[in-house]
Amino acid sequence: MPLTEEAIAQIYQLIVFLSKNLHVEGLFRVPGNSLRQQMLREQLNSGADIDFSSGDFHPNDVATLLKSFLGELPEPLLTQRHLHAHLKITELSLFDDHGNKTSLPDKERQIEALQLLLMLLPTANRSLLKLLLDLLYHTAKQQHKNRMSAHNLALMFAPHVIWPNNMNATDLQENLTKLNSGMAFLIKHSQKIFRAPVYLREHVRLQFADTSMIHSKDDLELLSVGGSPFMSAWKRSAARVRSDSDSHTEEALRELYRHVTHHMPNSAKKKKLIRQLGKQSTPGTPVSENTTPTSKKHTRSRSFGGLIKKKVLGSQPAADRRGKENISCDPVSRMPSAPGSVPYMSIL
């Protein structure tokens, strides 16, 4: 069945239980008991709250059932639509001082590309993916106890998170290393990839500092806490700038009005200018508001799209730009219609 928030609420019980048993050796690798798994499956399907304190279920039962649930979804959590982009991300590498591509991975570019790409996931996929990667991240941190490194966990979960259902055996074999390494990268950097890129957060902060916005459960801190010293100082500075600007605008308009009325000869052009100034204010007292018509939504849409493209494509050598476009330009161009719970998506 398609992934739903209700299903995630049930599966969350498994994740919470497993997070308390990360010390179990071979967790996610050693299979559980099939009879106990079937019993647990039936309870979950009925919508019941599971009493794990009873000791009826072993962590290996729960871990195996979690993998089974992911394997029975219609498509992998990362969706098949973005498979090509994820494959390209694994190829992003550093350049030397002469602009030549090296074999060293460019982790910062990879993380940034993933941050943008994960914004395009459906809400339910994004929510479950974050819960799962958090669990696997902390599992790998205890590998000295459970013997499960990020690489080992990637082998267990890549088929359910990133492998496409419709890939033939030949293509799968050719891309197997990339798919597994991509899954390991997601686990290792799970604490960063669910945040918007820094430049994007700062851009939103500056444009929407005075707007009431809901913070994302993914910790996308697009606005600082209202009482923070930074935000208070920024607002005071912005207020001073607006005040100075308004004052200069009023004086300039007054001067223009005086010049038109006293120095220009009577003509149709003079009458037209006086009418235009009169629409803004009473004679001699021009208004302080900016009356230039704007379309905020459209302007910000172009601004964000251009900002992302400039950031992703602008600073790399031209030889690698085409490969980068395959990763970043496509997600950016589709951001406006992509489902998701990121707060600022509605303005793109």
PyMOL commands that set and color helices and strands:
alter all, ss='L'
color gray80, all
select helices_A, chain A and resi 5-19+34-45+52-54+59-71+83-89+107-118+123-141+143-146+150-161+169-188+198-207+229-263+268-280+296-313+318-337+343-347
alter helices_A, ss='H'
color red, helices_A
select strands_A, chain A and resi 93-95+101-105
alter strands_A, ss='S'
color yellow, strands_A
deselect
rebuild
show_as cartoon
